[in-house]
Amino acid sequence: MPPAGVSWQTPLHTLWHKQAHRLKLHRTNSTREKLQMHHLIKQLPRAIIIGVRKGGTRALLEMLSLHPAVVKASQEVHFFDNDQNYARGIDWYREKMPFSFPHQITIEKSPAYFITEEVPERIFKMNSSIKLLVIVREPTTRAVSDYTQVLEGKERKNKTYDKFEELVIDTNTCEVNTKYKAVRTSIYTKYLEHWLKYFPVEQFHVVDGDRLIIDPLPELKLVEHFLNLPSKISHYNLYFNATRGFFCLRYNFIFNKCLAGSKGRIHPDVDPSIKEKLQHFFYPFNQKFYQITGRTFNWP
Ligand SMILES: Nc1ncnc2c1ncn2[C@@H]1O[C@H](COP(=O)(O)OS(=O)(=O)O)[C@@H](OP(=O)(O)O)[C@H]1O
């Protein structure tokens, strides 16, 4: 019989992580040697989910890691966007990666990469042929999601925070406030154009974050294809959890996992006229984004 918590369907690499963790062997050099003997190594990512914040980056990473050839960095590493981390060097970054077999692809996600100016050049210096995943949502919804996260943080600290409507509109001009970060981050084309100074458009794959919420499998199939992976993630790996209101993950017939409660917050109601104003504002940027990426969305 397999040990408790483990089934025969558990991928081999998961078993190795569990075993190494249980024995705390990962702390010793000899473990590294042992793992290397079994061809387990730490590899730099061959694909990165570079953003966008609140686009569904966590769900995408977790869902992709259902694939037997994908291994994920569990935490956001913030190597390329954080000067202090970047100064620690590439070996520090590699060390943050999980053990994997040579044929597997390591993926990490740090949504701040997409909007941080220095990041494209730094990633290019590491690997100019890396694959880049960008998951986007309808820009106004993403901005509200971004706001909701900050609002929750303020409320936790018993602090007050302006209403969304007050932040997105410049009180002097009555126009959309482009200084507000939640607005700026949703101007996807602005950031993408900067990335395109370093990488050809073929190295990016745009994921529809709104569709990943309601019907994830077709989006995951597109990503598998982009990563040149055989199609392995199936509807057996995903099930809709009515209580949670989202798709959750099924690793095998024993392990099920939904994302943390911080994913899928209830958004505050937004004044429809403000919503419309924002949608009108984002419209030309969206058109440009569709034109560049070749992926069109039905955003208003
Ligand atoms: N399966 C599943 N379960 C839970 N949540 C899901 C799922 N798929 C996508 N999402 C959406 O992911 C949104 C959070 O996006 P990110 O993970 O990119 O957020 S973050 O930038 O890392 O904070 C989060 O946004 P909000 O709903 O606004 O909270 C979710 O709607």
Ligand as a Chemical Component Dictionary entry (heavy atoms), coordinates in Angstrom:
data_LIG
# 
_chem_comp.id                   LIG 
_chem_comp.type                 NON-POLYMER 
_chem_comp.pdbx_formal_charge   0 
_chem_comp.three_letter_code    LIG 
# 
loop_
_chem_comp_atom.comp_id 
_chem_comp_atom.atom_id 
_chem_comp_atom.alt_atom_id 
_chem_comp_atom.type_symbol 
_chem_comp_atom.charge 
_chem_comp_atom.model_Cartn_x 
_chem_comp_atom.model_Cartn_y 
_chem_comp_atom.model_Cartn_z 
_chem_comp_atom.pdbx_ordinal 
LIG N1  N1  N 0 -10.624 28.520 -10.042 1  
LIG C1  C1  C 0 -10.504 29.710 -9.467  2  
LIG N2  N2  N 0 -10.664 29.852 -8.127  3  
LIG C2  C2  C 0 -10.567 31.073 -7.546  4  
LIG N3  N3  N 0 -10.296 32.221 -8.225  5  
LIG C3  C3  C 0 -10.125 32.120 -9.562  6  
LIG C4  C4  C 0 -10.229 30.877 -10.226 7  
LIG N4  N4  N 0 -10.025 31.090 -11.540 8  
LIG C5  C5  C 0 -9.808  32.396 -11.683 9  
LIG N5  N5  N 0 -9.875  33.022 -10.498 10 
LIG C6  C6  C 0 -9.735  34.470 -10.340 11 
LIG O1  O1  O 0 -8.407  34.781 -9.977  12 
LIG C7  C7  C 0 -8.464  36.122 -9.479  13 
LIG C8  C8  C 0 -7.203  36.429 -8.722  14 
LIG O2  O2  O 0 -6.199  36.642 -9.659  15 
LIG P1  P1  P 0 -4.666  36.462 -9.328  16 
LIG O3  O3  O 0 -4.413  35.101 -8.794  17 
LIG O4  O4  O 0 -3.918  36.838 -10.548 18 
LIG O5  O5  O 0 -4.456  37.535 -8.176  19 
LIG S1  S1  S 0 -3.065  38.133 -7.690  20 
LIG O6  O6  O 0 -2.680  39.169 -8.638  21 
LIG O7  O7  O 0 -2.096  37.044 -7.594  22 
LIG O8  O8  O 0 -3.374  38.713 -6.353  23 
LIG C9  C9  C 0 -9.712  36.164 -8.650  24 
LIG O9  O9  O 0 -10.227 37.473 -8.751  25 
LIG P2  P2  P 0 -11.403 38.053 -7.805  26 
LIG O10 O10 O 0 -12.618 37.232 -8.117  27 
LIG O11 O11 O 0 -11.587 39.450 -8.247  28 
LIG O12 O12 O 0 -10.952 37.922 -6.404  29 
LIG C10 C10 C 0 -10.610 35.092 -9.266  30 
LIG O13 O13 O 0 -11.771 35.580 -9.883  31 
# 
loop_
_chem_comp_bond.comp_id 
_chem_comp_bond.atom_id_1 
_chem_comp_bond.atom_id_2 
_chem_comp_bond.value_order 
_chem_comp_bond.pdbx_ordinal 
LIG N1  C1  SING 1  
LIG C1  N2  SING 2  
LIG C1  C4  DOUB 3  
LIG N2  C2  DOUB 4  
LIG C2  N3  SING 5  
LIG N3  C3  DOUB 6  
LIG C3  C4  SING 7  
LIG C3  N5  SING 8  
LIG C4  N4  SING 9  
LIG N4  C5  DOUB 10 
LIG C5  N5  SING 11 
LIG N5  C6  SING 12 
LIG C6  O1  SING 13 
LIG C6  C10 SING 14 
LIG O1  C7  SING 15 
LIG C7  C8  SING 16 
LIG C7  C9  SING 17 
LIG C8  O2  SING 18 
LIG O2  P1  SING 19 
LIG P1  O3  DOUB 20 
LIG P1  O4  SING 21 
LIG P1  O5  SING 22 
LIG O5  S1  SING 23 
LIG S1  O6  DOUB 24 
LIG S1  O7  DOUB 25 
LIG S1  O8  SING 26 
LIG C9  O9  SING 27 
LIG C9  C10 SING 28 
LIG O9  P2  SING 29 
LIG P2  O10 DOUB 30 
LIG P2  O11 SING 31 
LIG P2  O12 SING 32 
LIG C10 O13 SING 33 
# 
